[in-house]
Amino acid sequence: MKLQAQQTNQGLQQEIRELFFIISPPRHILSDVSVLKDDVHYLIGHEMEDRYSKANIALFKYSDTDERMNHMIRFVEARAREIEPFNIFLKDFGVFYNGSFRTIYMDIVNKSPVQEIFEKIVKEDPDFVPHIPIARNLAINDFLRCWPYLKGLRYSNQHFLCDRITVLARADRKWIHHRDIRFGR
């Protein structure tokens, strides 16, 4: 069975080449992250690589044959049945140092439930840090222009119910919603 992605606005079926498993925050968090990305764009004075990407907590990407991608979805569905919904609490911002680049992210207070999901589905990895990216791979000069502003912002008392894993599919160089995998039985 071939994995197909429905392109709703054009009515076309396209073959899926890759899957992306994420936790997708609700609209109010998506909106907050979008505004923060606009702030970074204004502060650095030029486009950044992920300005228009939607806020998410990335779990993993998977690319293989149709049969194996279908198997991976069934595997994640089975593991998701073992997970109870929980709240994700967000507070302030942090920085990852990637060589000469910096990534600014929205910090998750209670990382362990998301890390447990990652470990149940992917593998144990002490380096996995759940987060919501604001600006990825900023050059140091760009980072120095926007970090003092973001560091000074207080973002707290925001949380959302995490009750599913969202699966995106890459079809025709674009990520589109493929399905949601709900937690619990």
ZISUL-V638505 format. One record per helix or strand of 2 or more residues. SS is the DSSP state (A for helix, B for strand). FROM is the first residue (numbers start at 1). TO is the last residue. Records with the same first field share a line. If there is no record, write none. Layout:
SS: FROM-TO + FROM-TO
//
This chain:
B: 4-7 + 12-15 + 18-23 + 57-62 + 86-98 + 101-108 + 131-139 + 158-162 + 164-171 + 174-182
A: 27-44 + 66-80 + 111-121 + 140-152
//
